[in-house]
Amino acid sequence: MGTDLEIVKEVFGSQQLREMEHHPAHAAGAFCLSGFEKSLIISYDGGGDDLDGLNFFTVFLADR
């Protein structure tokens, strides 16, 4: 049995997946689906893995 990422790649047949930390993943998902060229993204979810050292409330600036 492989890592979580290896299993997801096998199930979905994609080699373009990357692991991300919890809170930046929320921001990336919102930005990628938004259609905006630039965005100020606020992530507030009340939890997560906290491995990235971020709190429940984080702000990101994204630019394509």
Secondary structure, 3 states (H helix, E strand, C coil): CCCHHHHHHHHHCCCCCCCCCHHHHHHHHHHHHHCCCEEEEEEECCCCCCCCCCCCEEEEEEEC
